[in-house]
């Protein structure tokens, strides 16, 4: 932990901070309203990273959602909200709901067995899913295999500038941008076999020029089965995209790929050079070209993010390999790695340059009683790969993004199953019913965006809170 940071965790300071929710709490039929945001039963109260407030999302309760993103320079947070078939935009400076983007252009939640007791959201064909931004441009994946391009500076009616087929029948899932916004990598995780697409993106231009360049796959002769590919990230030092591969056949040799048998194969890390895009499927990692698939040990990853010293944190999860019990940090250059014990089961992960910490959306962390029982937490890991704390979240909470200028951490909270039925992101036997952790954080039973704060004092300036600093400072938004 860096000596230049000191931490203030006074509960009085948090309570004194403004709670600007902006949208009235919505009542749920047949249930009582919860306490104010962050003050309800089971809301976390004794953590260093503290619950500051909650932003209510108008419209449908948060039944299903996917990845989120923050652009600190614009002071905006973006959530791929399938429940409202839109990108939800939140003002991170005032912590208020700002607007829906793309209403009428996304497919929304698609259900298996709609209206039946066993109905469930089919995430493979629902959308929106992945979302990233650079400057005025927002890129989002949809459940119909299209990439949608929006101009954030345009009116809502004219914001959609393009909808581009990625050549499949299922969703465009997670994605990553280069630092300059010129290259975009998207993944189609639910195709068989899964693949990525490299696009030329809009950078800082004022007009749309997005084009699909090449399709990228994994060599099936070397890796007989790769059931999915997940969150990618961009490393500006190595100038490579790194993509989480949850499960790799023959890693280790003779492992079981499942299902129905229990998976024993670990995952991998797909390394892509956009300046020399592959023309054939990528095989084992080539140390000369510095591209290909790196085999991982004791990790089936979903999430990926770049942290300090060229390190990547990968969100390993027992949903991919039931034996996973930790989170992996691997150096992009040397491929040396270590494990962070005490946290597992992450989907989206995020490195916040503002406080030098990783944050994990861990909806499948091991419960207090131990695995295989699971619970949802926000994981907090410092830049030296030490687990600081885990903070209870609503069941199914799996998305996280941080504003590096204000050191605010945004975590969507799922509406409880008692409200949205079986078709939501809630996992387990109604673990977060009415009055649960999510309701305590949200102050409602409709789901919300929980806003957490890590107060950081810089250079001994105890009177200046980062989340209230002016918007004139340009923030980093590498993810």
Secondary structure by P-SEA (a helix, b strand, c coil): ccccbbbbbcaaaaaaccccccccccccccccccccccccccccccccccccbbbbbcccccccccbbbbcccccbbbbbccccccbbbbccccccccccccccccccccccccccccccccccccccccccccccbbbbbccccbbbbbccccccccccccccccccccccccccccccccbbbbbcccccccbbbbbbccccccccccccccccccccccccccccccbbbbbccccbbbbbbccccccccccccccccccccbbbbbbbccccccccccccccccccccbbbbccccccbbbbcccbbbbbbccccccccccbbbbbbccccccccccccccccbbbbbccccbbbbbcccccccccccbbbbbbbbbccccccccccccccccccccccccccbbbbbbbccccccccccccccccccccccaaaaacccccccbbbbbbccccccccccccccccccbbbbbcc
